[in-house]
């Protein structure tokens, strides 16, 4: 059934980017802007962007450009500390693990997004759990850093931390412990978002 559902999903809209930086939507046969693409993302419309001359897939760089544009409008969602940490992972021997971690974290947050928004609405827009979410984020980052150290051939590289090296036989147990802690945090976030006012 999953295969059937996947087959029914429309193919991504093809966007071409020309040398003059203009973006052309081949689906609507019209030129579009980054604002248009931003709205498509919000509406759940999948698209890919190709360089009109080389055919290279430049979707990632265009999406990054959209984020820069949105941040420039004052809609800041990326804390400076997060940006610094993200930049510090470029060129790090653990760089390949970061995308999977961020993807998993955002999927988990998006899964609870609707419930969180409903709860905030029921409180008249007031969200009293900012501190708890911030604490969970810190714990999540600590888990990530621990996972990074375990996979690193040079413990503490890029983190400023020099832990005692884990014995090889302990690494599997450590991974299981980290997974359980992550699942517990996700459970707590789910309970938090479902909590109703008595």
N, C-alpha and C positions, 0 to 999 in steps of 0.2 A: 504494500500500500504506500509505503514511503516513496518507492520508485515512481509510482503513478502520480503522487502529489508533486514530486520533483519535476516530472515530465510536463505537468500542467502549469508549472510556474513559468511566466513569460521570460524570454531571454532578456538579458540586460540591454538597456538602451545604449546605442553607440554614439559617443560624442567624439568629434574630431577637433583637435586644437591646431590652429594654423600658426605660422611664423609671426604673424601680427598679433598673436595672443588671443585672437577671436576663437570662440568655441561654437561649434556647429552641431546641433542635435539632428542626427540623421533620421530619427523617428518622426519628428515634426517638420523636418526640412526648414529649420529656422535657426538663427543665431541666438545663443543664450549667454547669460552672464554667470559669474560665480554665485550670485544671489539665487538665480534659477536652480543651479545645481544644489545649493544648500537646501532649498525648499523641497527638491526631489528626494534628498536624503531624509528629511523630516517626514515626508509622505510615504517613505518606504519603497521608493522607486529605485530599483537597482540600475546602475549604469557603469560603463567602462569608458575611459578616455584614452584615445590613441593620438600620437603625434601624426598629423596629417601627412607629413613628408616621409618619415621613417617607419611608421606603423607601430612604433614602440608603445607599450602600455605605460601610460604615465598617470594612471588613476591615483596612485598613492600620493604623488607630488601635488596633484590638483586638490585632493581632499585635505592635504596639509595646508595648502594655500587658503582653502576655505576657512580652516580653523584660525589661521593667522588673521584673516579678514574679520572674522567674528570677534576674536580677541581684541582687535584694533577698534571695534565699535564700543568697547567698554563692557562687553558681556564676558567678563573674565571667569573662566571655569578652571583654568590651570594654575595652581599656586606656584609661586616662584620656586619654592623648595622642591616641588615635584619636577619642574622643568630642569632644575640643576641636577637632580638625581638622574633624570632621564638622559641628559647630555653626558653625564659621567659614565654611562654604560656604553656609549659609542666607542668602538675600538677595544672594549673590554672583552676578555675571552669568554664572558658569559652573555654577550650581547644577544646571541641566538635565542636565549631563554626568555628574554624580556617580552617580545611580542606575544608569546603564548600566555604568559602570566597576565599581561594587560588585557588580552582578549577575554580570558576567563573571568577576570575581575569585572569587566564591563558587562559581560553577558549576565553575570550574577546580579549586578546592580539593575540592569534593564529588566530582568525577570521580576524583580520586586518593585519596579518603578510605578506601575499602576496602583499597587496597593499603598505605596508610600504617598502618592499624590492624593488618593482618596482619603487617607488619614489626615493629611495636611488640610484638605478641604473641610473635613469635619471639625477641624480645630480653628476654622476661619483663617487659614493661611499661616497659623503659628505652629512651628515645629519644635517641640521642646527637647528633641533627642539629638541635637547637633553634637553635643559633647560625647554622647555614647557612640555616635557614628564616627566621630573623629578618633576616639579611642580604638574602635575596631579597625579603622584604617591604619592606625599606627601599628596595631598588632599584626595586621595583614602584611604591612611592609616589613616588619620584623621577621615574619615567617618567610617572606620572599628572600630577604637577605640571608637567612639561615640556609635556605635551599640553594642560593647562589654559592655560598661558601662550601657546601657539600659537593657541588659539581665542579668546583674550581680545583685545578691541579695545584694552585698556589693559594691556600686558604687565606682569606682576608684581603686578597688582591682587589683593589678598587673600592674597598669598603672602609679602610682605616681600622679594621679590626683584625686581630691576630689570635684566633681561637686555637686551642689545642686540636691537632688533627684527629679526626674521628677514625676509629679502627674500621677497616673495610667491612667486617662482619656486622658493624653497628649501623652502616649507612642505610640498609633496607629498613631497619626498625625506625630509624630517624625519619625516613621518608613517610612511613606509615603514620608516625606521630604527627608530622606536619600536615598530612592529608586530613587526619581526624580533627586537628585544630581548625583547619580551614573550613571543614564541613560544619563544625560547631559554630563558627562565626556566621556562616551562611544561615544556619538554623536560627540563630539569635536575631539576625536581620529580618528574616521572614516573620518571626514572632512579633518583632517590634512593629513591622509594617501592618500586621493584622490586628494589632491591639486596638480595642475600641474604648471610647470613654464610657465609664460606668454611669 
